Amino acid sequence: MIDKLCVAYVRIRDERDRLRKEYKEKDAELEAKLDKLEEALKAEMDKLGVESLRTPHGTAFKTFKDYVTIESWESFFAWMLKEKAYHFLTRSVAKSAVKEYLTETERLPPGLRYERELEVQVRRPT
């Protein structure tokens, strides 16, 4: 009985691993196709000098994606303690707090790097 349960368990676990791998591979292919489509849409928007394009099948629009990473925990943590700016921490740096601080002071807290990446998104028609 126990052996049968173990066999069934291992078989199901292996099947889940196979499906997960298959999904990741297919998803990576689809993500690469979406990236190419985003690039093509951005090129068209740039060529036309517009921020969005509306079609009967959806609206493509430019939007920014913000990234904040810690380059030096030591300097950032020292600054955070000195300023009592604990709201900057979650498990990682609180992006909204960093953006607010950057907007207010026009500088980043020590030890952080801020990046902004333009991306293209597509909404379904309404």
Buried (B, 14 or more C-beta within 10 A) or exposed (E): EEEEEEEEEEEEEEEEEEEEEEEEEEEEEEEEEEEEEBEEBBEEBEEEEEEBBEEEEBBBBBEEEEEBEBEEEEBBBEBBEEEEBEEBEEEEBBBEBBBEBBEEEEEBBBBBEBEEEEEBBBEEEE
